[in-house]
Amino acid sequence: MLNWTNFEFENPNFLWGLLLLPLLILWFVISHKNNSASLTVASTKGFGTKKSILPQLKIGLYVLRLLGIALLIVALARPRNVSVSKRTKSNKGIDIVMAIDVSGSMLAKDLKPNRLEALKKVAGNFVSQRPNDRIGIVVYAGESYTQTPITSDKGIVRRTIADIQYGQVEDGTAIGMGLGSSINRLKDSKAKSKVIILLTDGVNTSGFVDPRTATELAKELNIKVYTIAIGTNGTALFPYAKDRLGNLQYRRQKVEIDEELLKYIASETDGKYFRATNNLKLKSIYEEINKLEKTKVEEFKYYNYSEQFRMYVLLALGLLVLEYVLRNTIFKSFI
């Protein structure tokens, strides 16, 4: 069956032959006019009154011939249907661990509605754009733990990010432990590229792992670390207590982030340091990381051709045979 969606001609140059059809029509009109004889008589009373429509239908023979020629020209162009199947193959890909700070300061309102919720939205979109990679989630505050091991199931990763809440771990900012846990997830990875995206909004104040020591370990294991400092410049509204109904109370405080440490971690591991001062900047940072870390994907296409020219040849032959039979039978006495 002809499928116009995937229809093509293998030799489309033959279709230029269709331009001959107007010339053939012109030749027929001129030759028919020259071959038509006329007889002038004073009266037709002496002739029979029965009329035949066959002379008027004679032009149909030429139409049949032209259609037959047109179909043969189309057949020469080799019409066919093409079905394409695709298969993708990626290399060993990239293993990524997202280390997310869940300390109390992540509830600050310099990003909307707060830093943590803004991050969750952007990080979820980032995961959706990495179909060929494995991703794991590490959360940290005063201590750290693996929320989701490295997996190719993006649905699980997105749900994990959506469920992240403040209070999961003891409060504080243990950047070294967050980085160390992420390294532990990646140390046995066989991926071609290993990446940590480390996000924090403060200064390393707790934990028993020195961030610089963890950085040296990441460097030895060829793990690239992208560091993101989240928070505006100047001051922001931070939570400091709860009222009687359990609602958080906010007050304006100075934003303090150890940018020097984050720049050091990124530089030593061939990564890159970023500063997210608002929602739009945070989104653009993850988009840039997405572009920097690309998994090479090979796409294989398989073509299946269904030739259609036989149908056109048979139709053309049928029309030409019909024209020949009619010309030498019914219309023979009128030619």
N, C-alpha and C positions, 0 to 999 in steps of 0.2 A: 504494500500500500504506500502511496506517495505521501511523504511527510514533509510539508512545506517548511517546517521549522529548521530541519537539517538538510535541506535540499541544495544541491550544487551541481555544476557542470565541470567535468574533468577537462574538457577541451572547449572552453567557451568561445574561442576565436571562430569556430565553425558557425556560430550564430550570426556572424556578419553575412552569411549566405542568405539570410532572410531578407536582406535588402534587395535581392533579385526578384522577389515576389511583386513589388510594384512595377518593375520593368516588364515582367511577364504579363501582368494585367494590362499595361499600356499596349504591349504588342498584340494581345488578344483583341482589344478594342479597335485598333487600327486595321488589323488583318480581317476582322469580322466585317468591318464597314466596307473594305475594298472587295470582299468576296460576296457581298450581298447584291443580288440582281433584282431589278425592278421591271415591271411590265405595266404599261399604261393601256387601259382598255376603256371603251366608251361606256360599257355597262357590265355589271357582274351578274345580271339576271340569268345568263346562260350557265353559270357555275352552280355547283351544289351549295346549299346553305349550311351544311354540317361543318362545324369548325373543330379543329384539334388543338389541344393546349401543348402538345409535345414540342412544337417549334419554340414555344416560349420557355419550356423547361430545358431546352438544349444547353443553355448557359450553365446549368447545374453540373454538366459533365466537366466543364472547365474548372468549376469550383472544386469538384472532387479531386481533380488532378493537382490543383494548387495546394490543397490541404495535404495530399499525399506527399508532395515535394517538401512542404514545410515540415511535416513530421519526420521525414528522412533527414533533413538538415538538423533538426533538434536531436535526433538519434545520434548523428555524427558528433555532436557536442558532448555525448556521454553523460546524460542526466543520471544522478544517483543520490541516494540518501546516505548520510553519514551519521553514525552514532559514535559518540566519544565517551569513553570511560576514563576516569582519572584515579591515580593512586599516588599518594604522597609518601615520601620517605625522608625522615630527618636524620641528621647525624646523632651522635651521642647526646646532643642537646646541652642545656644549661640547667644546673641545679641551683635553686635560689632559696635562701632562708631570709625571711623578713623578721627582724628583731624589733619589737614594738614596745616602747616605753608606756607603762600603764600606771605610772605614779600619779599622785593626787594633782600635781600641777598640770597634767594633761587635760584637766577639766577647765582650765583657764579659757576665758571667753574672747581672746584676741582673734581666734578663728571661729567661724560660726557653724553650728551652735556652740561648739567648744573644740579644742584641739583634737581630742580623741575621736569624736564623731566625724569631724572633717576628714581625719586620716582614714577611718574605716571605709568611708565612701570611696575615696581615691584609691586606696589599696585594693578594694574589691574590684574596681574597674581595671586596675593594673593586672590582676590575676586573670581576668577574662580575656586579656589581650596576649596571654602567654600559653596558647594551646599546646605547644610542643615541648614545654619544659615541666620539670617537677618543682614543686614549691612546698616549703615548710614554714611553720609559724612558731616563733619563740616570743614569749612575753616576759617582761622583766620590770621590776621596780626596786624594792630592797633586796630581792633575790630573783632568780629566773627559773623558768622551766619551759619545756617544749609543749606547746599547745597542740600542734599537729606535726607529726613527722613528715619528712619529704615525701610527697605523693604526686601522682599525675592526675588525681581526681580533683578537678578544679571546683566541683560542687562542694566537696568537703572543706576545701580551703576557704572558699567564700563564706560558707556558713560559720566557720571558725572565726573569721574576721568580724562578721556581723555580731557574734556573741561575746566579743571581748568587752569586758566591763572593768571599771575601776574597782579596786578592792579584791581582785583575784589573788594577789600576793601582798606580802608585807610592804608597806609604803617605804619609799626611799628612791634613790637613783643609783643602781649598780650597773654602770655601763660596762665595766669589765666582765661581769657575770653574764650579761646579755650577749656580749660578743663571744665569750667563751662557750656558752651553750650552743650558739649558732655554729661555731667552728666544730664543736663535737658532732653536730648533725651532719656536717659536710666532710669530715676527715676521711671517711671510707668511701666517699662518692667516686664513681668511675666516669662521671660526666666530663665532657671536654672542657667545660668552663664551670667554675664554682663561684657563686656570688652571694654576698651578704648585703642586705639593705638595712642599715642600722639607723633607727630614728630615736631621737631623744629631745627633751625640752629643758634639760638642766645640766647640773654639774655632778660628776661622780662623787657621791657622798657615802656610799655603803658598799658592802660586798667584800669578799676576800680575794677576788681576782683583780690584779692590776691591769687596767686597760692597755697599757703599753706592752706588758708581757703577752697579753692575748693577741695584740697586734703582730708581734714578732712570730707567734705561732701561725697566725693566718698567712703571713708572708712566706713562711717555710712550706706551707701546704698549698701555695699558689691559689689562695682564696682572695678574690677581689672584694673590697669593702667599699660600698657607697654609703656615706654618712649624711644624714639629714638633720639639721637643727630646726626645730619647729617653734615658732614664737616671734612676736613682733619686736621691733626695736623700741626701747623705752620701758613703758609700764603696761600692765594688763590687769584685768580683774581675775584674782585667784580665789579659790575656795579656802576658807580658814576654819569654819565651824558649821554646826548644824543648829537650827532653831528647835523649839519644842516639838514641832511637827515633823522633824527630820529633814527639813529642806536646807540645802546648802546656803551658807552666807558667804558673800564675796566682798573683797576689798582690793583696792588698787595697790599693786606691788611692782617692784622693779623686775624686769625679765633678765635672768642670769643664765647664760648657756656657755659651756666650756668649748668655744669654737676652736681654740688652739688645739685641744685634744682631738676633736673630730677631724680637723684638717690633717693632723699628724697621722691618724689611723688611715684616712683615705690615701694620703700621699705615699705611705710606706707599703700599701698593698696594691698600688696602681689603680686605685679607685678614684672617686671624685667627691668633693664636699659641696653640699647645697644648704641654702638657708631659705626656709619657707616662712615668710612673714604674714601671709594671708592665704585664703583658700585657693585663689587663682594661681598663686606661685607654687603652692603645694602640688596642685594638679599638673602644672607644667614640668615640675621636677620629675614626677613619676613618668610622664610622657617622654622626657629626655632619656631617662634610664631605660625605658622600653626600647628606644631607638638605639641606644649605645650597646645594649646586650641583645643581639639578634641570633636566633638559631637558624642555621642554613637548612632549608627544606627543598628537597628535590621533588619535582612533580613529573610523573610519568603519564603520558596520554596514550591510549590505545584506540585506534580507529577501526571501525567495522563498516565496510562499504556494501550497500545493496544497490546493484546496478538496475537501472530502469529503462535503458535504451531498447531492450528487446520488445517491450510493450509498444514503444513508438514505431519500431520497425514493422511489427505485425499490423498495427493500425494503418500505417502508410501503405503497406502492401494490400491490405483489405480495401482501402479506398481506390487504389490504382486498378486493382482487379475489377472492382465494381464499375469503375469508369470504363474500362475496356469492354466488359460484357455489355453494358448498356449501349455503348457506342456501336457495337457490332450486332445488336439485336433490335431493341425497341427504337433507337434513334438512327438506325442505319440508313433509312430512306430519307432522312432529313439532313444528312451530312454530305 
